[in-house]
Every structure is written in C-alpha cells, then in structure tokens.
C-alpha cells in the first residue's frame, strides 16, 4: 500500500487509515482481528478519540495492537478546551491505549471561531498540548472539524498546527466548498498535514463506496481514514487502496453529473441559474449548511430515506444557517415564480421547487 508524507511532520502514513469510531459497535475479539489484519496488509495509521464510547474504542485498540506499537502512527482526539482538561484526558488516553506516547492528539470538533479562540486563549487546550509535547507524551498537535470549516480556517491562520482532519467527499464538496477551495490550499501552503475523514459522507455514499474512497484518495491528503467494522468493509477499502490510481478530471466531472446521491436535487454550484442580480447559490449554500441538501421533500426508498433523516443534521449547524439567511439581502419569495431558471440547470434540478423548499427550511417556523 502506498504511503504519503504527513505535511511537515516527517511521518509517512499509509493512504488508508483505520478510524476507531465503529469499533464501539463490535466485540473486542472482532475489533482485534480487524486491526491486526489492517496492519498485516501494510496499514500504518490508527486513530480514535477519547469520546468514542467514553474510552471504549481506545481500550479495544490498546488491547488489540499495543504490542505492535512501533508499526503504526497512533492518534487520538479530545474535546477538552482547557489546559487542565486536555492534560487529564491525555493521561487517560495513554492508559486506555496502553502506550507511553501518542503520535498525534487532535483538538476535536472545532466548529466555530469562538471554539477555536477558547483553545488558543490563556489556559486553553493548546497550552496543555504544548506541555504534553514538552514532556514526551505527544509528538504532534492536530485539529479537526466537521461541516463548514469556519473554526478550522481561523485556527490554521492563527496557529501552526501539525495536522488537520476534516471531511472530504464528493457530496459535501457542494455543501461546504470552502473545504476544498480555501482550507485545503491554506494547509498545503503552511505545511499542515492533511487527513481526510468521512469519504463516504458518514455512510451516505455506501452505494458508491469504491468511487467515493477513490475520490478522496485523489485529493492532496496524506491518508483517508475510514471506519471499518466488518471483514468485508475492511477488504473493500484495502482493495481500493492497494490498487489506487488517481482520478482524472474527466472522472470527477462524471461523478458530479451522474452520482445518484447528487441526483436532480443537490446544487453543483455551477452558477448558470444566477440572473438579474439574484444568485440561487447563496440560498443553496445555506441549505447545505442547514441539512446538507439531504431533505429533498421526497420519500423514496425507505432505507435511504431513513439514512437521510439520520444524517441531515449530523453537524447541527441549523441555527447558523437560519441566522445567515435572515441577513441575506436577496431572499426567496415563496410566492414567486422561478420556473424560468429550471431550463438553465444542466443537472435537471427544479430550481423553482428547490428555492421554495430551501426557504421553508431557513425561516424560523420551518414549515415546509
């Protein structure tokens, strides 16, 4: 399996990383088999978080592969925002993982500028990270976030983090375009190691697993970290990683046109419907922030509908989306006629219907 450099850390990591969240769903014996099989096939990056099952994921990893500690880069995450809280949680993670050092500890789920400032400020978690590094408990300091990367952009501009992880997939690139458009080039410019998560959009792209994983692997990231809780899932992901070839621009464009998850509802942000001073993309970006453009107002296949309902508020940025829509200069007129825009969309989206549905989501009463 190919390996890549993680930014300026000097670490080489396999392009497929093993994410520990889904280990909380399976017995420890099964977890051990998966983790050891991953290492046997050349995997070299294992990651978890203190909050996954309140330490259960960490403990399963510690029990399963701590004897092979020198074979892989080990990372965990903390949601603690204070110096003391950070240091306490690092000590617990070291015990759970049965190790004397952590290669990377991520400040986890940094969603807003306010959150970032609490970490960076006096008595914040960054002070704890620096202290832990000085005492040899950790090697590198990282940061993660979900959804629109406001907190991550602020963090990378304000401090030189060693590594950053966020979601990269062909669905959410149209909900949070600043991840690929702003955050990715900024991290590369500053030497921040990039790790991708959510290549399958939290499972939403399960019908296109190989294509989704290959899309993320084709981005300039060091590794794509995938949650694997069955031998079949591990084998699928390993097969993609072991036979990986970068996706061409033509292949990417074909995904954007034809992917079933995008269909005839998700806006591809091409801008062809922007006329007369009104740009529907400004509305659709806020709809993406609100519910990832997952609620199309259609009840289709029951299992897929249930998955949409489970995932649409996964990042819980509804309040921000509604507040920003309230400030938007050009809003949707729910009684207006936007049907003339439909013919402009190369993806056969009913712009008139979508605008009115997005408006209903983004106003305070939420009545669709």
N, C-alpha and C positions, 0 to 999 in steps of 0.2 A: 504494500500500500504506500502511496506517495506521502511524503511529509513536506511541511512548509515551515518557514520561519515565522515565529510569532512576534511581529513587529521588531522592536529593538531589544527584546529580552535575551536574545541568543538561544532561546529554546526552539527545538524542532518538534512539531506535533504532527501526528497523523491527520490526514484530511477528514477522517471520520472520527469524531469524538463520542464518548459514551456519556450520555446525560443520565443523572441518577434519580430524577423525579419519579419515574414509573417503577422504580424498584420497590416503592412502598406498596405496590399493588400485588406483588408476588411473594411467595415464601422465600426465606433466606437461602434454601438449597438451590432453588431455581435461579435466584439472583447470582449466586456464586458460579453456577455453570455458565451463565451468560457473560459475566465479567471475565472469567478465565478464558472462555472461547474467544472473546474480543481481543484479549492480549495475545493469545496464541496466534491469531491471524495478523498480528502486526500493529494493532491499535495501541496508541500511546498517550491518550488524553482522557482522563476520567474526571467527571465534575458532578458536584452535588450542591446541596445548600443545607444550612443548619435548620431551616424551617421545613424541609421536606419530611413530613411525618414527625415533626418535632424531634429530629435526630435519627429517625429510623433508617432513612436512606444512608446516612453517614455510617451508621453502625453496620449495616449489611455490607457496605464496601470495605470497611475496616476488617470485618470477619473474613471476607472473601479473598482479598488480594493484598492485604498489608504485608504478607511475606514476599510479595513481588514488587515492593515499593519502588525499587530502583529502575523498574521497567517502564514507568509511565509518569507523566506530569499529572499532579493531583491538585484540583481546585475545589473550593467551596465558596459559599456566599453567606452574607449576613445582612439582615435588615436593620441591625442596630445603627443608630445615628450618633450616639455619644461615644466618647473615648473609652469610658469605663465599660459600657455595654459591649462595645466591639471587643475589647480585650477579654472579657468574661466569655463571650461566645467563641472566640478563637481557641481558648483553653478547652472548652467543651468539645469543639470540633476535633482538636488534636486527640483527645481521649477516644471519641467515637470512632475516628478513622485509624486509630492505633498507629500513630506516626509521631515523629518529633518535629516535623516541618510540613508546611503547606506551601506548595509552589505559587499558587495564586489565591488570594481571597478577594472576592468581588463585593463592593458595596452594591447591594441588590435592590432592583426595582426603583431606581431613581427616576421619578416621573416628571418632576417639575423643578423650576429654578429654586423655589423655596426649599425643596427637599435637598437639592444639591448644596445650597448655602448652609444648611444645617450640618452637613457632613464636613464642609470645608472650614466652617467657622471655629471660633475658640471653643475648646472642649468637645469638638466634633469627632466623628469616627476616623477621620483622616489622621488625627493626632495619635489615635490608638494604633492605626496601621503602621505609621512611621516607627512607633515604639516597638511594635511586634517585629518589624523587619530588623531593627537595630539589635534585637535580642535573638535573631536567628529563627524565629517562629514561622515567619513567612518570607517568601522571596520577592514577590511582586504584588502590586496593588492594582486591582481592577474595578470596573464599574459596569453595571447592567441596567437596562431599562426596557420597557415594553411600549408598543404603540408609538405615537408621535414623539420624537426624541427631544422635546424641549429641555428636559433636565440633563440629558446626555450632552447636547450641544453646549449648554452653559458650562458643564463640568469639564469638558475637554478644552474649552477655551480658557478656563480659569486655572487648570492644574494639569500637569503632565502625568496622566495615568499610564500604566504599563500595558494594560489590556482592556478591551471593551467588548461586551457581548450584547447583541440585540437581535431582533427578529429580521430575517431576510427570506422572503418568499415572493413568488410571482403574483400572489393575490394581494397581500398587504402593501406591495410596492405602489399600488394605486390608491391606497388609503393613507399611507404615510410616506409620500415620495421623497421627503427630506432625508430619510434614512440613506437611500442610495445617492440622492442628489447632493446633499450637504455633509451629512455625518461621515459617510464613508471616505470621501476625498479629504476631509479635515483630519481624520485619524491617520490616513496614509501620509499626509504632509507632516504630521507631528510624530510619526514613528510609533503610534499606538497599535499594538497587536489587536487584530480583529478576529472575533469568533462569532460564528453565526448560530443562532438557535431558531426554532420554530420554522424550519424549512418546509414543513408540511402544514403550516398555519394552524398549529395546535390540533392537528389531525383532520382539519377541514379538507385538505388536499389528498386524503387517503386513497381516492380513486386514481390518483396520478403520482404515486409515491416515488417511483424511479425518476420521472421527469422533474418533479419538484426538488428532489435531492440534487439532481444534476444541475438544475438551475442555480441553486445556492452555491454548490461547489465551483461553479464557473465564475463566481464573483471573486474579487481580490481579498479573500478572507483566508486565514490560516487553517481553520478547521470548521466543519459543520457538526455541531453537537446534536445528536439525535437521542430521543428517549426510546429505549428498546426493552420490551418486557416479554418477549417470546423468541424462541429459536428462529421461527420463520421471519420475524421482523428483523432480527439481527442479520440473518442470511441475506435478506433483500438489500439491506443497507450496505453490508460488506461487499456484495456483488457489484453494486453501483460504484463504490469507492475504489475497488480493485481494478475495475475496467474503465475508470473515468477518462473521458476526453472532454475538453472544454466545449461548451455550447456555442454555436455560431450565432451571429446576429440574426440570420435568417430563421434559425430555430427559435430564438427568443421571440421574434415577431410572430411566428406561427403560434406559439403558446398564447401570446397576448390576443390573437384573433380567435383561437379555437378552444382554449381551455374551458371545460364545462363549468368550472366553478366561477368563471367570469361571465360566461354566457351573454345574454342580452340585457343584463341589468347593471353590472359594475362598470362605472365610467373609467375609460382608459386615459383620460386627461389629454386627449389629442387637441382639444380646443376648437374643433370645427363648428361647434354649436354656439360659439361666442359671437354674438352680433348686436349691433346697436347699443353698445356700452354695457350690455348685460352678459356676464360670463357664467354660465351654469356650473363651471368647475368650482367656483368659490363656494357654492352650495354643496356640491357633491363631496368636496374635501371635508366639509364639516359633517356631512352624513357619514363619511368614512370614520371620522373621529368618534362620532356618536355610537355607531353599531357595526363598523367595518363594512358597510353596504351589504350586510347579510340578510336583513329583513326586506325582501322584495315584495311583500304583501301577497305572496302566492304560497299556497300549501301544496307542495309537490310530494315526492317520495317521503314517506313518514320518517324513516331513519335519518335521511338527510335533513329534513325539516327539524327534527329533534336536535341534531348536531348544531345546526344554525342557531337554534334557540339557546343552546348551552354556551356557545362561543361568542355571540354577538356583543355581549357586554363584558368580555373577558378582561379588558383593560380598564373598564369603568371610567371612561372619560366623557360621560354624558353631560355632566354639569358644565364642563369647559366648553363643549361643543355648543350647548344652548346659549351660554353667555356670549360666545363669539358671534353666533348667528344674530343675537339681539343687537349687536353693534355693526352688523354688516350693512353697508349703505344701500345695496340693491338686493332686496329680499324677493321671495316668490309671492306673487299674487295668487292665492288659492282659487280665485275665480277667473284668472287669466287664461288665455289661450296660447299655448306654446307649441302647438302641433306643427307649426312650420319648421321647427328645429329638428323634428324627427328625421326628415329626409337628409339632414346634414350628417347624421351619425353613421359612420362606416361599420358600426357594430350592431346595428338594428335595435338600438335602445329607444324605447318610447320615452323621449325626453320630457314631454308634457306630463305624463303619468309619474315619472321618477321625480321631477321637480316638486310636484304636489305632495308626493309621499315623503320626500325628504323634509319639506316644510313642516308637515304634520309631526314628524319626529322631533324637529328642532324648536318648536314653540312650546311654551310652558305647559299647556294642557296635554300635549302628547296624543291628542285624539286623531287617530288615523281613519 
